[in-house]
Structure formats: structure tokens, C-alpha cells
Amino acid sequence: MGLLTCRFLCPHAGQFQCKITNIVFEMEEKGEVQYRIVSWDTRLLDGLGHMQPAGPLYEIDCCEGSVSHLHLPHCEVTSEEHQVELVVGHFTGENVEVIKPLKVTDTHVIVAIHGLSLFGLISKIFPARSISAQVLLFYKPITGMQNLKQLHIHLLPRMVPVKEVQDQHMDFKHITTSSTCQLTPGRKYRPSCDHYVPQPKVTIFDCDYGPNYHPTFEVFLEADHVTVSLLDENNKEVWEPHQLYLTKGNYMTPLGNAHNKNVPGVAFVETHKNKLIQRVSSVMEIADCLKSKNTITDEMYSNIQAASTSQQRMRVLYDTLQTAGIAGKAELYEILKEKMPHLMEDLESGPSQA
């Protein structure tokens, strides 16, 4: 992704969803689809009144012309009291076609299309409103500076593909943790990073739809671990505190390290691994929760789903969490406490067995 073209072959008619961007293509027949995220030119919206971008701008092509409908992801928080009018702009040269949706779900705007080129969600300019957003964290040690590390914090709309941002941080490590929150464009936010001062200290959240993603905040720190949270202009916590464990070699403390014992739930998940593999039957429900919190990726989720028994799925889930850092096991512990309280009470009250 990034400035690269994403390309895939749809082998027959039907719906096909991109795991990276979550766009869904409805195909009338087989065909090869190519697309990428490109920069918004605000002049494209000239003459449309008080309209603004509400999502990335996609350049889409299909030589066979077999795409009949697009499902474009959105990040609006909808309710009976809060309705946002979303439409799709189709831009071809000097012409702009405003396409009204056939349907708007909690996650996608569905439109019928004729012809391909540039497509992007647009909406009327409304007073400040919250949208579904994400906090993405990347960090690396500073070469030649003993124990000094550089942490990048991105505040982005939910539908921005994580891989797009990762591709522009090739020398950084993406810290996988629960990232979802609700932020209001135009309002000020600041991170809380223990005793470290971010640069800048405060900034206004601006919807960045790419394709170039610059860090919202930058923090330089010397510790091997730091607690990070996000506060609004009233000092209200909008993204709960997350403990980040960092090492020079692996960029994150590997699971099984002695530091794990200091993180609530991690020791339990490690100690009762065999018991949980045998006794957790609703593994995909657990995986759904981990995926919704961005603790595991779509590919990791598919690997878990592909296992044939609940025991095998749980083993794959454990192996998957080795790449998710300490926060992954801590997250698993919290989900198990919520979804399987009786099992957790039984294990916590009984003798510990590896």
C-alpha cells in the first residue's frame, strides 16, 4: 500500500473485501481490481457547497469494468440522535458526480457505480462531532545513543489502513495494542507519557486520510517501559493508559521475560496455558474481541480460524500472541475475565499448574 498499487484478482462474481483497507468490491463477473489511496485536492470539492472529505480518496481501476458496487468504510459514530449525511464523490477529470448511498451500515457506505476513477466519501460540514479513531504507536532505539528511544504517536481516523502507516515506518516497530477510541476533529488532545514531554505538547486532531502519514506526537525516552494515555482539552481520559515494554534487541519485551510478572494477568495466562487450551471452547469469540481491539491482525485471525478443533485454535492463538507483545496476553486475560468468568474463578481459586 502507501503509494504502491494494491492489486488482486476476483475469480468470479460476488463480494470481495480487502483485508488491508476493508473496501468491499461487488463484482458482476471475474476481473482484476487495482487501487491505491491518493491525496485529496480540495479543489475537487469546488462547487459542491459546504462539503468536506470524510474518508480516503481511492483511485480504482478494473480493466474488465466488472465492478458494480463499492462498499467504502467510514468512521462516523451513528445513533438515532446523531445522523451524518454521507455521500460518495466520483471524480473524473473536470466532472464530479455525487452518488447517494443505497445503504449506510455501521461500518460501510454502499453505492452503485458506473465507470471507475477517483472515489471518496464526502459529508456536509457539521459542528464538532466525535468519530471512531485509532491511536497507532511506533518506536525505535536511537542509533549511537545509549538507551534512548524514539516513540511516534499517530491519531488517525479508524478507516486509515494500519499497513499504510507501517509502510512509512519501516525502521520503526509497530506496537500492537488496543487502539480504538473516539476523537473529535478540531479539538485539542495531548498524550500523557509518565515524566516525558511529547513534541508538540498539545495538538488539534485533524482527520488525515493520507497517503502520507506524519506522527501527531514524538516522544524521546530513556526507560525500557512507559505508560501512555491520551487526554482531551478538559484533561478527560479518551484513551486508557497502556504500558509499553521496550527493549533494544526486539523493540518489545518478549513474552516469557521476567518483567511479565509485573503486568496484571500475564503471569496467569502463562501459568495456566495448558488448562486454557483444554477448557476454552469458544475460541473464535475470544479472537473476535482481540481483532476488534487490533491486538491481532486479519491474517492472524484467519490462521486461528483455519485450525480444526478448539484446542488447536487456542494453541494457534497462544502462538499468535507471541508477536503481540506483553499487552497481548494482558488483553487476553481481560477478555477471558469478561467472557468466561466461571472458568477464570475456578482456575484462580485452584492450585496453579503449568
C-alpha positions in Angstrom: 0.0 0.0 0.0 1.3 3.5 0.7 1.9 5.0 -2.8 2.0 1.4 -4.2 -0.9 0.0 -6.1 -2.9 -2.8 -4.4 -3.9 -5.4 -6.9 -6.0 -8.6 -6.7 -7.9 -10.9 -8.9 -11.6 -11.6 -8.2 -12.1 -15.1 -9.6 -15.9 -14.9 -10.1 -19.0 -12.7 -9.4 -19.6 -11.8 -5.8 -18.4 -9.6 -3.0 -14.7 -9.4 -2.2 -13.2 -7.5 0.8 -9.7 -6.1 1.0 -8.1 -7.1 4.3 -5.9 -4.1 4.4 -8.4 -1.3 3.6 -11.7 -3.1 4.3 -13.1 -1.9 1.0 -15.7 -4.3 -0.5 -16.0 -4.7 -4.2 -19.2 -6.2 -5.7 -18.3 -7.9 -9.0 -20.7 -8.8 -11.8 -18.1 -11.2 -13.1 -14.4 -12.1 -12.6 -11.9 -9.3 -13.0 -8.6 -7.8 -11.7 -9.0 -4.7 -9.5 -6.3 -2.2 -8.9 -6.5 0.7 -6.5 -4.5 3.0 -4.2 -5.0 5.9 -1.8 -4.2 9.2 -3.3 -4.0 12.8 -1.9 -7.2 14.8 -1.6 -7.2 18.0 -3.7 -9.7 20.3 -2.1 -10.4 21.9 -5.4 -12.2 18.7 -6.3 -15.0 19.9 -4.0 -15.4 23.3 -5.5 -19.0 24.0 -6.4 -20.4 21.4 -4.0 -21.2 23.8 -1.3 -20.2 23.1 2.3 -18.7 19.7 1.8 -15.6 18.1 3.2 -13.7 14.8 2.8 -15.0 12.0 5.1 -12.5 9.3 4.2 -9.6 8.5 2.0 -9.6 9.2 -1.8 -9.3 6.0 -3.7 -8.1 5.7 -7.3 -9.7 2.5 -8.6 -9.4 0.7 -11.9 -10.7 -2.6 -13.3 -9.9 -3.3 -17.0 -12.9 -5.6 -17.3 -15.3 -3.0 -15.9 -16.9 -5.7 -13.8 -17.2 -3.7 -10.5 -20.9 -2.9 -9.9 -20.9 -1.7 -6.3 -18.5 -0.3 -3.8 -18.7 -0.6 0.0 -16.5 2.2 1.3 -15.5 2.1 5.0 -16.5 5.1 7.2 -15.7 6.1 10.8 -18.8 8.0 11.8 -20.4 7.2 15.1 -24.0 6.9 14.3 -27.1 6.8 16.5 -30.7 7.9 16.4 -29.7 11.3 17.7 -26.6 11.6 15.6 -27.0 11.1 11.9 -24.4 12.3 9.4 -25.3 12.6 5.7 -22.6 10.7 3.8 -22.3 10.6 0.0 -19.7 9.4 -2.4 -17.8 11.7 -4.8 -16.9 10.3 -8.2 -14.2 12.5 -9.8 -13.4 12.2 -13.5 -11.3 15.0 -14.9 -13.3 18.2 -14.6 -16.5 16.4 -13.7 -17.9 15.5 -10.2 -20.7 13.0 -9.7 -22.3 12.9 -6.2 -23.6 9.4 -5.6 -26.2 8.9 -2.9 -25.8 5.6 -0.9 -28.0 2.7 -1.4 -27.4 1.8 2.2 -25.2 3.0 5.1 -24.2 0.4 7.7 -22.3 0.9 10.9 -19.1 0.4 9.0 -19.6 1.0 5.3 -21.3 3.2 2.7 -22.7 1.2 -0.2 -23.1 2.7 -3.7 -23.8 1.5 -7.2 -21.2 2.7 -9.7 -20.8 3.0 -13.5 -17.2 3.6 -14.5 -14.1 3.9 -12.4 -11.7 6.6 -11.4 -11.4 8.5 -8.1 -13.9 7.8 -5.3 -14.1 9.3 -1.9 -16.6 9.8 0.9 -17.7 13.3 1.5 -20.1 14.9 4.0 -21.6 18.3 4.9 -19.5 20.4 7.3 -21.1 19.9 10.7 -20.4 21.3 14.1 -17.8 19.3 16.1 -18.7 15.6 16.4 -16.9 12.5 17.5 -15.6 9.9 15.1 -14.2 6.5 15.5 -10.5 6.8 15.6 -7.3 4.9 16.4 -4.0 5.6 18.3 -1.1 4.0 16.5 2.3 3.6 18.2 5.7 3.1 16.6 9.2 3.2 18.1 12.8 2.5 17.6 16.1 2.8 19.5 18.3 5.8 18.6 21.5 4.6 17.0 24.6 5.6 18.9 22.6 7.0 21.9 22.7 4.6 24.9 19.2 3.5 25.9 17.5 6.5 24.1 14.3 5.6 22.1 12.0 7.5 19.8 8.3 7.0 20.1 5.8 8.1 17.4 2.1 8.5 18.3 -0.4 8.8 15.5 -4.0 10.0 16.0 -5.9 8.8 12.9 -9.5 8.0 11.7 -10.4 4.4 12.1 -10.5 3.5 8.4 -6.9 4.5 7.7 -5.2 1.2 7.0 -2.5 0.3 9.6 -0.3 -1.2 6.9 -0.3 2.2 5.1 1.2 3.8 8.1 3.5 0.8 8.8 5.0 1.1 5.3 6.2 4.6 6.1 7.8 3.5 9.4 10.0 0.7 8.0 12.7 1.3 10.6 10.2 1.5 13.4 8.4 -1.2 15.3 4.6 -1.1 15.4 3.5 -1.7 18.9 0.4 -3.8 18.7 -2.2 -2.8 21.3 -5.8 -1.9 21.6 -6.0 1.3 19.6 -9.6 2.3 19.2 -11.1 5.4 20.7 -13.4 8.3 19.8 -11.9 11.7 18.9 -13.5 15.0 17.8 -11.9 16.8 14.8 -11.0 20.3 15.7 -10.5 19.6 19.4 -7.2 19.6 21.3 -5.5 16.4 22.6 -2.3 15.6 24.5 -0.6 12.4 25.4 0.4 11.6 28.9 3.8 9.7 28.9 4.9 9.4 32.6 7.6 12.0 33.1 8.4 12.5 29.4 7.3 15.6 27.4 5.9 15.0 23.9 6.5 17.2 20.9 4.3 19.1 20.5 2.7 19.1 23.9 -0.8 19.6 22.6 -2.3 19.4 19.1 -5.6 19.7 17.3 -7.0 16.4 15.9 -7.2 16.8 12.2 -8.6 14.0 10.0 -5.6 12.8 8.0 -6.7 10.4 5.2 -3.3 10.0 3.6 -1.5 8.8 1.7 1.4 10.4 3.7 1.2 9.9 7.4 3.3 12.0 9.8 3.4 11.4 13.5 1.0 13.5 15.6 3.4 13.4 18.6 7.0 12.4 19.1 8.5 11.4 22.4 12.1 10.7 23.3 12.6 8.4 26.3 15.3 6.5 28.1 13.2 4.0 30.0 12.6 0.4 29.0 8.9 0.8 29.7 6.5 3.8 29.7 2.8 4.3 30.3 1.0 6.2 27.6 -2.6 7.6 27.6 -4.5 10.3 25.7 -6.3 13.3 27.3 -8.7 15.8 25.8 -8.6 19.6 26.3 -10.5 19.1 29.6 -8.0 16.5 30.9 -10.5 13.8 30.4 -9.0 10.4 29.5 -10.1 9.4 26.0 -7.7 6.5 25.5 -6.9 4.5 28.6 -3.3 4.1 29.9 -1.3 1.4 28.1 2.0 0.0 29.4 4.6 -0.2 26.7 7.6 -2.5 27.3 10.6 -1.8 25.1 14.0 -3.4 24.6 16.8 -2.6 22.2 17.0 -6.0 20.6 13.4 -6.9 19.9 11.8 -3.5 20.3 9.4 -5.1 22.7 10.0 -7.3 25.7 9.3 -10.9 24.6 6.6 -12.9 26.3 8.2 -15.1 29.0 10.5 -12.3 30.2 10.7 -11.8 34.0 9.1 -8.4 33.5 5.9 -10.1 32.5 5.1 -11.0 36.1 4.6 -7.3 36.9 1.8 -6.9 34.3 -1.7 -7.9 35.6 -2.9 -11.1 34.1 0.2 -12.0 32.1 1.5 -14.4 34.8 -1.9 -16.1 35.0 -2.1 -16.6 31.2 1.4 -18.1 31.1 0.9 -20.3 34.1 -2.5 -21.7 33.0 -1.7 -22.1 29.3 -2.4 -25.9 29.2 -5.6 -25.6 31.2 -6.9 -22.8 29.0 -6.0 -24.7 25.8 -8.1 -27.6 27.0 -11.0 -25.8 28.5 -11.7 -22.7 26.3 -14.2 -23.8 23.7 -15.4 -20.5 22.3 -12.0 -19.6 20.9 -13.3 -17.5 17.9 -15.3 -15.3 20.3 -12.1 -14.6 22.1 -10.3 -14.0 18.7 -13.1 -11.6 17.6 -12.5 -9.5 20.7 -8.7 -9.5 20.1 -9.3 -8.5 16.5 -11.7 -5.7 17.4 -9.1 -4.2 19.7 -6.4 -4.5 16.9 -4.4 -6.9 19.2 -4.2 -9.4 16.3 -4.3 -8.8 12.5 -6.8 -10.2 10.0 -4.1 -12.7 8.9 -3.6 -13.9 12.4 -7.3 -14.2 12.9 -7.6 -16.3 9.7 -4.8 -18.6 11.0 -6.7 -19.2 14.2 -10.0 -19.8 12.3 -8.3 -22.3 10.0 -7.5 -24.7 12.9 -9.9 -27.6 13.0 -10.5 -28.0 16.8 -10.9 -25.6 19.7 -7.7 -26.9 21.3 -5.7 -26.4 18.1 -7.3 -22.9 17.7 -6.2 -22.0 21.2 -2.7 -23.2 20.6 -2.5 -21.0 17.4 -3.9 -18.1 19.4 -1.1 -18.5 22.0 1.5 -18.7 19.3 0.0 -15.6 17.7 0.2 -13.6 20.9 4.0 -14.1 20.9 4.1 -11.4 18.2 1.6 -9.1 20.0 3.9 -8.2 22.9 3.1 -8.3 26.6 0.0 -6.3 26.0 -1.5 -9.2 24.0 -1.6 -11.6 27.0 -2.8 -8.9 29.3 -5.6 -8.2 26.8 -6.4 -12.0 26.6 -6.7 -12.1 30.4 -9.2 -9.2 30.5 -11.3 -10.8 27.7 -11.3 -14.2 29.5 -12.4 -12.5 32.7 -15.3 -10.9 30.9 -16.4 -13.8 28.6 -15.6 -16.8 30.8 -15.8 -15.6 34.5 -16.7 -19.1 35.9 -13.7 -20.7 34.3 -11.4 -17.9 35.4 -12.7 -18.1 39.0 -12.1 -21.9 39.0 -8.5 -21.6 37.8 -7.7 -18.6 40.0 -9.0 -20.4 43.1 -7.4 -23.7 42.4 -3.8 -24.8 42.6 -1.6 -23.4 39.8 -0.4 -26.0 37.3 1.7 -25.3 34.2 
